[in-house]
Amino acid sequence: MRLKACILIVFMILTGCFAGTKGQISSETHSTSSKIEFTPVDLFQGDAAKFKLFLGPMTGAFKLKYEGNKPNVSLDIDIWKNGQKVDSAGAIGDLFYSSNEQKGSNEVELIISVDTESIEGQKEFSKIKVNTISHSGSSLSTITIPWDKKLTAHGLIQDTRPRSFTIDQPVHVFGMHATSTNKIHTADLSTESLRNTEWALVFTLRLDEEDRE
């Protein structure tokens, strides 16, 4: 009887350890195995050039497609000044969200437009529009931030070639920058380049915290 009791205890311990390890592996796989494919989209190619007047010059688009487990990814919109992130303008959460997971799509297209507006007697402001398009439809989000009218020169920061990456670390995918000197220099989405900007609006993919656990 003692021998049977010992065997049963050892079996229960091993089973518990295996279950705990399995849970850890499953959680880790969910957060790190997803691979994102990034593909730039030319919105104004050919006859579509006529729409540039309505969307404005500070407009860009790209597609995101994931492989593996569905990641809970947000698009963070950050404000940089003198080469450093100083504030958050907002965020759009769960880009790959679907109300029906069985019919869900692993691809989404984002169209981003930044336009500076002014109202007589008030300060100028920038309106950030992000249109998220998936198999189930589209969702337009609008964020408004104050604008410094001294920033007179504007430039887009965007990739022109497809690339792929894992989402275990934040990844910059789009941006615009501005200067008060009326001169603009070429910039890219690397941290080294962003450190040379006077003012920038940077769009970053980031894995939500619950997927990191």
PyMOL commands that set and color helices and strands:
alter all, ss='L'
color gray80, all
select helices_A, chain A and resi 2-32+46-55+101-103+191-194+209-211
alter helices_A, ss='H'
color red, helices_A
select strands_A, chain A and resi 35-41+59-67+73-81+84-92+107-117+125-134+137-146+153-158+163-166+171-179+199-207
alter strands_A, ss='S'
color yellow, strands_A
deselect
rebuild
show_as cartoon
